[in-house]
Amino acid sequence: MTVTEVRSPERPTAVDAALVASLKRPRYEIFPLDEVEDEVARHIPAEVKLTITASPSKGMEPTLKLAERLRRRGYDVVPHLSARLVRDREHLEQVIERLEAADVREVFVIAGDPREAAGEFAGAAGLLSAMDELRGRFAEIGISGYPESHHFISDEATIEAMFEKEPMATYIVSQICFDTDVIRTWIRRVRERGTSLPIWIGVPGAVETTKLLRTSLRIGLGQSVRFLRGQRGMLRRFLGPRTYTPTELLIALAPSFAEPAAKVGGIHVYTFNELENTETWRRQLVDRLKNQEETP
């Protein structure tokens, strides 16, 4: 594996410590593909929380089955509840009862990628409202946030949707963004609007650069791609046969992890199922930052 290396600048120990603490308890997002369960068992320690996406083409079943299997292996799992994949309230109750039976205590509620809803729920807010008292069966409920434009939802709509969902959730996870200034500005604006939910900052894992760039273009991270084009040599790195890591991005964002007013909950890693590479990168970065703290 060829990984882009970034040297850490000198920073206050408290900032390093806050970043290390978040790296020690990340969330890894995975796709519910056939081979991923074995990959998780081989490479991921049980203390890493796993969020499981929902496939717009295959429906909720692969997500639920994988959540059940990984819970039996001792992992803490967070299945995505995709509103546009839930047919009706009866279907919603069946899904929640199934998760409760598997001792799943956290869910991530999103609108989902299908342009056509399977039933009565067009967005996450509607699904959260329909959950009503069933929300009490979960200790945590996450919702999404978008530091920059969504691929088919307007900026105004994403902002309003997040604030509509806020009273029914316990934390926010941000979509991938490669521009630290955009991320910091977005966090500040969320706080200025009075939202106090913890924000988990979404970053890619150790992912093949061509795969990451291709996916970024497909899901509409246009501003971030334009940002990369403006950084000398950075887009060239993305087009080369190597692996991207979010080291530089996280080091630049480290002060936000240590800033109480930012209320950063931690790091949400979009692994693209590159689990071995991502876990190796995480452990190496933790060791490097800890050694840096200990060096006089």
N, C-alpha and C positions, 0 to 999 in steps of 0.2 A: 504494500500500500504506500503510495506517495502522498504525503499530507502536507498542505501548505503550512509553513512554520512562521510564527510571529513571535517576536521577542517582546516580553512584557516591559513596559517602561517602569521607572520607580514610582510607586504610589504609596499612600499611607497604608499602614498595616490593617487598619479597620476596614478599608475598602477591599483589600485582598481577602480578609477573613469573611466578609459578607459574600463575596463571589464564591469562595471555597464552600461555604455552608450551603449555598444554593446548588452547587455542582454535586454535592454529596447526596442530595435528595431531589433528583430531577424527575420529570415525567417524560416517558418515552411514548410517542405516538406510533402505532403500528397498523398496517393493513391486514385484514383477516384473510390472508392467503394460506394455502394448504400447508406450506412448509414452515410457517412462522412460529408455530408452537414449539417445534423442536429447536429452532434457532434461539428462541427465548430461553429455553431450558439450558442450552449449551453455554450461552454467553451473558445472560442478564441476571444479576443477583436479585434475590427476593425483595430487597428493600427499595428497588426502583419501581415506581408506580407506572402501570401500563395503560394507556388510553387506546381504545380500539375503534377505528373508523367504521363507518357504515357505507357499503357499496351501493351506489345509485342503480346499478344494473342487477345485483344479486339480492337486494333487500336486506332486512334486518337479521335474517337467520344466521348467516356466517358470523356476524358480530356477536350474537347471543351465544352461539355454540362455543366460540373461542373464549368468551368471557367465562363461561361455565368451566371449561377445561383448565384454563389458567388459574382460576380460583381453587380448583382441586389440587393444583400444584403448589398452592400457597402464595400466589401473587395477588397483590392489590390491584384490581382492574377497574377501569372507568370506561364502560361502553358508551359510544355515541348514540344518542336517540335522535334520529333524523326525522323531523316533523313530516317531510314530504314522503316518507316511507311508511308512515303509520296510517292505517286505513280509517280508523274511527276510534271512539272512546273504548269500545270493547277490546279492540286490538291493543290499545294503549294499556289497559288494565292487565291483559294477558302478559304483555312484555314486562310490566313492572312486577307482577306476581312471580314470574319466572326469575327475574333478577333477585328478588327478595329470597326466593328459595335457594339461590346459589350464594347467598350472603354477600351480594354486591351492594355496597353502601354509598356509592357515588356514581353519578351519570353526568355526561356532557351533552347539553341540549342544543342542537343546531337546526337551521332550516333544511340543510342538505342540498346536494347538487342537482337532483332531478329538476328539470324545468317544469314538469307536470307533476302535481301532487297526486299521490295514490288515493287520497281521500279528502277529509275535511280540513286538514291542517296545512296551510300554505307557508307558515313560518314558525320559528321557535317560540315566539311570544304566545301564539295560540296554543301550542302544545303544552307550554308551561302552565297556562291558565287552566287547560283541561285536566292537568294532573291534580289540581286543587289540593285536597287533603292528602293525596297520595305522595305529595312532595315530602311529607314528614317521614316517609320510609327511607329517605336518603339523608346521610349526614352532610353531604356536599353536592351542589349542583353547579356546574360550570356553564358559561356562555361565551360566545366569541366576540372579539373586538378586532377592528381593522384600522391599523395605523395609516394605511393608504387605500386607494380605491379597490373595491371588490370588482370581480370580472363581469358581473351583470346586475349589480345592485348599486344605485347611486350613493355617493358619499353621504348626502343628507339622510337617505333612508337607513344606511348602516348606523349612523350616529343615533337617530331617533329610535331605531330598533333596540340598540344596546341599552338605552336609558329606559325603554319600556320594559325590557326583560329584567333589569337590575333588581327590583324588589323581590323577584322570585328566584334569585340565584345567590351563590355565596362567593363566586370568584369569576374572573375574566381571563381568557387565554387569547393572546394576540396572534394574528396571522403573521407569517414570515415577512420580514422587512429587512433589507440590507443596509438601510440608511440610519445611522444612530441618531442623527439630528431629528429625523422624522419620528422615530420611536420616542425620544425624550419629549418632543413637542406634544405628541399625542398623549402621553402619560400626563403631562402638565394640564392639557385641556380637559382630559377626563376628570382630573381632580378639581379643576376650576368649576366644572359643572356640578360638583357636589357628590360625585360618585366615590365611595370609599372602599369598594370591594377590592381585595387583593388582585393584582395583575400578574399573571404568569407570562413572561416574555417568550414568544415563540421564535425558535431559531432552527435552522437545519442541523442535522447531525453530520457525521463524517460521511459525505455522500459524493459519489462520482460527479464531477463538475458538469459534464454534459447532461447527465440525468437531471441535475438540479436546475440548470438553466432551462432545459426543455420543459420541465414541470412548471417553473416560474412563469414562463411565457403562456403555458396552457391555462393556468389558473388566474392569469391576469395581473401579475405583479409588475405592471408596466413601469410604474415610477421607480421601483427598485432596479429594474433592468436598465432604465435610463441613467440612474445613479451610477451603476457599475460601469456603464460606457464612459462616464465622465471621470472615472478614477484611472489614472495612468497605470497600465499594466494589469488592472484587476480583471477586466473582461477577457484579456488574453489568457489569464490564469484559468478562467472558467471554460475556455475553449480548448485547453490542453488536456492531455490524458492523465489526469491526476484526481485527487480527492480534495474536496473543499471541507474545511472545518470552520466552525464559528468562533474560533479563538480570538481573532482580532476584534470581531463584533462584540463579544462578551467583555473583553478587556476595556474597550471603549465605553461600554455601558456599566462597568463595575461601580462607579459612583452612585448610580441609581439604586443598586442593590443595597447600598449602605445608607441611603437617604430615607429617613422615616416617613417624610411627607409623600414620597413616591409610592409607598406601600407595595413594593414588588414582592409577590408571593414566592417566586422562584423561576426556574427555567423549564419551559416546555419544549422538548426536542422532537422535531419532525424527522423521524429516522429514515423514512422511505424504505423500511425493513432492512437497512444496512446496519444490522445490530452489532456484529462483531467489530466492525470498524468504529462505530459510534462509541461503544463501550470502551474500546482501547483508547480512543481519543480522550474520553472523559477522565479515565483513571490517570492517564499521563498528565493531563492538565492539572488535576487536583494535586498530584505529587509535585509538579513543578511549582505551583503557587505556594504550597506548604513549605517547600524548601526555600523559596524566596522570602517567606515570612521569617524563617528561622535564621537566615543569613544576616549577620550584623552589618 
